[in-house]
Amino acid sequence: MNLNFAGKNVLITGGSCGIALSLASLLISEDLFPILTFRDSKGKNKIKESLSGWEGRYDTTFFDLALPGKIGEIFSKRTEINYMVDLAQGDYETLVASANPDTLSRYMADNITARAQLVRLVSRSMVTKRFGRMIFVSSVAAGMPGKGQGLYASSKLAAEGIYRNVGLELAARGITTMSLRPGYVTSGRGETFIEKSGQALLKKIPGGCFISEANVAKTLLFFLSDTGIAFNGVNLTMDGGMSCGK
């Protein structure tokens, strides 16, 4: 299947994670230009090492949800963003009743308020071109959280709401959005959890297998394409059927 893309530049937040790096390679192969964000030198170096051989075919820029005042720096090198894939996330899993008040406030500010500011900035830029596509990578936990995931799930749900409404409000001006909820992915946080409880988790998945970062990246590529743009303002789950029944 040949995919077509009306735009060129793709901002990927959380650019040093496995899914982002896998997606970046696919985008470059499609002659798109990924702009991957990093929070520190470790992340920046990881991107450089992973995409060695693609020099000049991608860019990097600093971005940290915890520093909302610097969100504008994502436009420091490229003022035009046609697509955004939002993979940035913060981890804070604890029982709601035992959460540290200050940590709770910072976590929600970073993952909801700062994200809303990011979406506002990017969507306003896209409106000037009357074209844009934004995908938020959420989590199956948004609809089916485990114990200790109340705050994490709440932040994902809030972010889904932000993206859904942008798709509702700006579709007539060429801006579309969607959220993807992956299940257990064999990288990042998911990999650690799978190592501890792999066999027990597999019993919950009708498909009998976990999701690879390459699977997620290929799915994101499709949804970014001109064909995938028909999916607007929706939340789609990618978990092998884990959440389709008891």
C-alpha positions as CSV (number, residue, x, y, z in Angstrom):
1,M,0.0,0.0,0.0
2,N,1.4,3.4,-1.0
3,L,0.8,6.2,1.5
4,N,0.6,9.8,0.5
5,F,1.3,12.8,2.7
6,A,0.2,16.3,2.1
7,G,2.7,17.8,4.5
8,K,6.4,17.5,5.2
9,N,7.5,18.4,8.7
10,V,6.6,16.1,11.7
11,L,7.1,17.2,15.3
12,I,7.6,14.2,17.6
13,T,7.6,15.0,21.3
14,G,9.3,12.4,23.5
15,G,11.6,12.0,20.6
16,S,14.2,9.7,22.3
17,C,11.8,6.9,23.1
18,G,11.7,3.7,21.1
19,I,8.4,4.3,19.3
20,A,9.6,7.8,18.3
21,L,12.9,6.6,16.9
22,S,11.2,3.8,15.0
23,L,8.6,6.2,13.6
24,A,11.3,8.7,12.6
25,S,13.0,6.1,10.4
26,L,9.7,5.3,8.7
27,L,9.0,9.0,8.2
28,I,12.4,9.6,6.6
29,S,11.9,6.6,4.3
30,E,8.7,8.3,3.2
31,D,10.7,11.5,2.5
32,L,9.1,13.4,5.5
33,F,11.2,15.4,7.9
34,P,10.9,14.5,11.6
35,I,11.7,17.0,14.3
36,L,12.4,15.0,17.5
37,T,12.3,16.6,20.9
38,F,14.7,15.8,23.8
39,R,14.8,16.8,27.5
40,D,18.5,16.3,28.1
41,S,21.8,15.5,26.5
42,K,21.3,11.7,27.0
43,G,18.1,11.9,25.0
44,K,19.7,14.0,22.3
45,N,22.6,11.6,22.0
46,K,20.3,8.6,21.8
47,I,18.5,10.2,18.9
48,K,21.7,10.9,17.1
49,E,23.0,7.4,17.6
50,S,19.7,5.8,16.5
51,L,19.5,7.9,13.3
52,S,23.1,7.8,12.3
53,G,23.3,7.8,8.6
54,W,20.3,10.1,8.2
55,E,22.1,13.3,8.9
56,G,20.3,16.3,7.3
57,R,17.1,14.3,7.0
58,Y,15.9,15.1,10.5
59,D,16.3,17.7,13.3
60,T,16.1,17.8,17.1
61,T,14.9,20.5,19.5
62,F,14.7,20.8,23.3
63,F,11.2,20.4,24.8
64,D,10.2,19.5,28.4
65,L,6.6,19.5,29.7
66,A,8.0,20.6,33.0
67,L,9.2,23.9,31.5
68,P,6.2,25.3,29.7
69,G,7.8,28.7,29.3
70,K,10.2,27.2,26.8
71,I,7.5,25.5,24.6
72,G,8.1,28.2,21.9
73,E,11.6,26.8,21.4
74,I,10.2,24.0,19.3
75,F,9.8,26.6,16.5
76,S,13.4,27.9,16.9
77,K,14.6,26.1,13.7
78,R,11.4,25.3,11.8
79,T,8.4,27.6,11.8
80,E,6.2,25.2,9.8
81,I,4.9,22.1,11.5
82,N,2.5,20.0,9.4
83,Y,2.1,17.0,11.8
84,M,2.6,16.3,15.5
85,V,2.9,13.0,17.2
86,D,2.8,13.5,21.0
87,L,4.7,10.8,22.8
88,A,5.8,13.0,25.8
89,Q,4.8,11.6,29.1
90,G,5.6,11.7,32.8
91,D,5.5,8.8,35.1
92,Y,3.9,9.0,38.5
93,E,2.1,5.9,39.7
94,T,0.9,5.8,43.3
95,L,-2.4,5.4,45.1
96,V,-4.4,8.6,44.8
97,A,-4.9,8.7,48.6
98,S,-1.2,8.5,49.2
99,A,0.0,10.9,46.6
100,N,2.3,13.7,47.6
101,P,0.4,16.9,47.2
102,D,3.2,18.9,45.6
103,T,4.2,16.1,43.3
104,L,0.6,15.6,42.3
105,S,0.2,19.3,41.4
106,R,3.4,19.3,39.4
107,Y,2.5,16.1,37.6
108,M,-0.9,17.4,36.5
109,A,0.5,20.8,35.5
110,D,3.2,19.2,33.4
111,N,1.0,16.6,31.7
112,I,-2.3,18.5,31.3
113,T,-1.7,22.3,31.5
114,A,1.6,22.3,29.7
115,R,0.3,19.9,27.1
116,A,-2.7,22.1,26.4
117,Q,-0.3,25.0,25.9
118,L,1.7,22.9,23.4
119,V,-1.4,21.9,21.5
120,R,-2.6,25.5,21.4
121,L,0.7,26.7,20.0
122,V,1.0,24.0,17.4
123,S,-2.6,24.2,16.3
124,R,-2.4,28.0,15.8
125,S,0.6,27.5,13.6
126,M,-1.2,24.9,11.6
127,V,-4.3,27.1,11.1
128,T,-2.2,29.6,9.1
129,K,-1.5,26.9,6.5
130,R,-5.0,25.4,6.8
131,F,-3.6,22.0,7.2
132,G,-2.4,19.9,10.2
133,R,-2.6,16.5,11.8
134,M,-2.0,15.7,15.5
135,I,-1.9,12.3,17.1
136,F,-1.7,11.8,20.9
137,V,-0.2,8.5,22.0
138,S,-2.3,7.7,25.1
139,S,-2.5,4.4,26.9
140,V,-5.0,1.6,27.4
141,A,-4.8,2.6,31.0
142,A,-6.9,5.6,30.2
143,G,-9.9,3.4,29.9
144,M,-8.8,0.4,32.0
145,P,-6.3,1.6,34.8
146,G,-4.7,-0.6,37.3
147,K,-4.3,0.1,41.0
148,G,-1.9,3.0,41.4
149,Q,-2.6,4.4,37.9
150,G,-5.3,6.8,38.8
151,L,-3.3,10.0,38.2
152,Y,-1.6,8.6,35.1
153,A,-4.9,7.5,33.7
154,S,-6.5,10.9,34.5
155,S,-3.8,12.8,32.8
156,K,-4.2,10.6,29.7
157,L,-8.0,11.1,29.7
158,A,-7.6,14.9,30.0
159,A,-5.1,15.0,27.1
160,E,-7.4,12.9,25.0
161,G,-10.1,15.5,25.6
162,I,-7.9,18.3,24.5
163,Y,-7.0,16.6,21.3
164,R,-10.6,15.5,20.6
165,N,-11.9,19.0,20.9
166,V,-9.2,20.5,18.7
167,G,-10.3,18.0,16.0
168,L,-13.9,19.1,16.6
169,E,-13.2,22.8,16.5
170,L,-10.6,23.0,13.7
171,A,-11.5,20.3,11.2
172,A,-13.2,22.8,9.0
173,R,-9.9,24.7,8.8
174,G,-7.9,21.6,7.9
175,I,-6.7,20.5,11.3
176,T,-7.5,16.9,12.4
177,T,-6.6,14.9,15.5
178,M,-6.9,11.5,17.1
179,S,-5.6,9.5,20.1
180,L,-4.1,6.0,20.0
181,R,-4.2,3.8,23.1
182,P,-1.5,1.1,22.9
183,G,-1.6,-1.8,25.3
184,Y,1.5,-3.5,26.6
185,V,4.4,-2.4,24.4
186,T,7.7,-4.3,24.5
187,S,9.8,-1.1,25.1
188,G,10.1,1.6,27.8
189,R,7.9,1.3,30.8
190,G,6.0,-1.6,29.3
191,E,9.1,-3.7,28.8
192,T,9.9,-3.5,32.5
193,F,6.4,-4.5,33.4
194,I,6.3,-7.3,30.9
195,E,9.6,-8.8,32.3
196,K,7.9,-9.0,35.7
197,S,4.5,-10.3,34.8
198,G,4.8,-11.4,31.2
199,Q,2.9,-14.8,31.3
200,A,0.1,-13.5,33.5
201,L,-0.4,-10.5,31.1
202,L,-0.5,-12.7,28.0
203,K,-3.4,-14.6,29.4
204,K,-5.4,-11.4,29.3
205,I,-4.7,-10.8,25.6
206,P,-6.9,-12.7,23.2
207,G,-4.3,-12.2,20.5
208,G,-1.7,-13.9,22.7
209,C,1.1,-11.4,22.0
210,F,2.5,-8.1,23.1
211,I,2.8,-5.0,20.8
212,S,6.2,-4.0,19.4
213,E,7.3,-0.4,19.1
214,A,7.6,-1.1,15.3
215,N,3.9,-2.1,15.3
216,V,2.9,1.2,16.9
217,A,5.2,3.2,14.6
218,K,3.7,1.7,11.5
219,T,0.2,2.3,12.8
220,L,1.1,5.9,13.5
221,L,2.5,6.3,10.0
222,F,-0.8,5.1,8.5
223,F,-2.8,7.5,10.6
224,L,-0.6,10.4,9.7
225,S,-1.2,9.7,6.0
226,D,-3.8,11.3,3.8
227,T,-5.9,8.1,4.1
228,G,-5.7,8.1,7.9
229,I,-6.8,11.7,8.2
230,A,-10.4,10.5,7.9
231,F,-10.1,9.3,11.5
232,N,-10.7,12.6,13.4
233,G,-11.5,13.3,17.0
234,V,-11.5,9.6,18.0
235,N,-9.7,7.4,20.5
236,L,-8.6,4.0,19.1
237,T,-7.3,1.1,21.2
238,M,-4.4,-1.1,20.1
239,D,-4.1,-3.8,22.7
240,G,-4.7,-7.2,21.0
241,G,-8.2,-7.3,22.3
242,M,-7.3,-7.1,26.0
243,S,-10.0,-4.5,26.7
244,C,-12.7,-5.9,24.5
245,G,-14.2,-8.2,27.2
246,K,-13.7,-9.6,30.6
